[in-house]
Amino acid sequence: MKNPLLKAVYSPEDFRKRGHRLIDALADHLEDKLHEKSEQTIHWNPPEDELKFWEDFLQTGDEASLFSEITKRTTHVHHPKYIGHQVSPTAPITALSGMISSLLNNGMAVYEMGMAPSAIERLVVDMLCRKIGFHTQSRGFLTSGGTLANLTALLSARKATVTNDVWNEGHSGQLGIMVSEEAHYCVDRAAKIMGLGEQGIIKIPAGKDFSIDTSLLEDYFERAGEKGIRIFAIVGSAPSTATGVYDDLEAISAFAGKHGLWFHVDGAHGGAAIFSEKYKGLLSGVQDSDSVVIDGHKMMMMPTITTALLFKNGKHASTTFSQKADYLLTQTDHEDWYNLGKRTFECTKTMMSIHWFTLLKTYGEGVFDEYLTQLYDRGREFGALVETDPQFELAVKPVSNIVCFRYINDTLDTTTLNKINAQLRQRLLEDGEFYIVQTQLRGKHYLRTTIMNPFTTKVHLESLLEKVKGILGDLAQAGM
Ligand SMILES: *Cc1c(COP(=O)(O)O)cnc(C)c1O
């Protein structure tokens, strides 16, 4: 090769050297975080400062410190005091499968661009269908995230249930879906993308416990019908993102069955409970759904981004996007499960199935049970801890690993309390020992935690509450 720059880019020896160095550095990082040798989960830096840092780095930074600077300037999900957003502390072995996917870079749209990962994907989705309680004709695929999977499922639902061919001919008449007001915002977004408009999203109020109020379903359905809205699908959250509470899937399923609606379960966060002997009851009714979403990067220890979308009737897995892309895909009569680009929104996607398979092969199915069960146990334990503390109140008794709580004080009104709770979260962020997030529920500001790390113990959670009290003391002293 003449071009020395490209020769350097593709140098196997250079890759080997850098790779060994990086693995060592990442292993050190893991040890540091998991074993709490370093105090911080985040070194907070305002966005403008961060931008400036990288502008300068591009000009004058030391190339040898590139990866270590990136590592330092991120949020450390492997730290037991990371109790924030719902991404897994990745099982380290899946960082290795990620490396294989990145280097081999098979595009996955057609079988011959990813033979092993395509066959493996079939095994993974078949296993998931079996766990859900679907049947042997059930199928699915892996796709890039819960958001895209929910959109794909609703497109499948429309194709399967609406008699006119919206896909090819466009809209005629107002279509609609039913969903809890507590559902993830991406369901709303999917409906808007599909052209349903605001009027096509029938929001069902949640009850006191934040799960969909199923006693209202008939009434809302009837009223939509009177307005000429043809409802074709209903979505159940398993659980909803803000509070971690599961909808009553059995009741939704019965309602959907009665009216011939597609029943979709958004189990992006908690669909993985099918693996938990202790908690799979939360998903009771999922076996009667038409489609289910489960994120691998949330409650299954995998890196972003990998999501399973599963269909009870396997036919629907392959008919959502019937459009011709002849240079890629030949029309076949038999089921060509191995040409994944026909089924997925993506054309090119990563070789994501190997994360699932690597965990299964190396540690067995039981690892998913252990992970989820432990974290849900811990969430409930944290709920009990908060409940017994007069300075705090829960939004709802936790049923999963998501716990929302807030500081309360009888002498202060809601606006003041909201301000204090927002300040608490900001102080925690800037302090950086713990990482937690926040949410608004029914006009009240909550501190929101999701226990994602199997190394987070009751002691960590107690010390989080102590930390919050310490900040409260500081705020009081500063007269805020
Ligand atoms: C996280 C989440 C989503 C979105 O999934 P992504 O993988 O982040 O796109 C959808 N629904 C629920 C219930 C979620 O918790």
Residues whose N, C-alpha, C, O or C-beta is under 5 A from the ligand:
A	BS01	LIG	G145 G146 T147 L148 H184 C186 P239 S240 T241 D266 A268 H269 D295
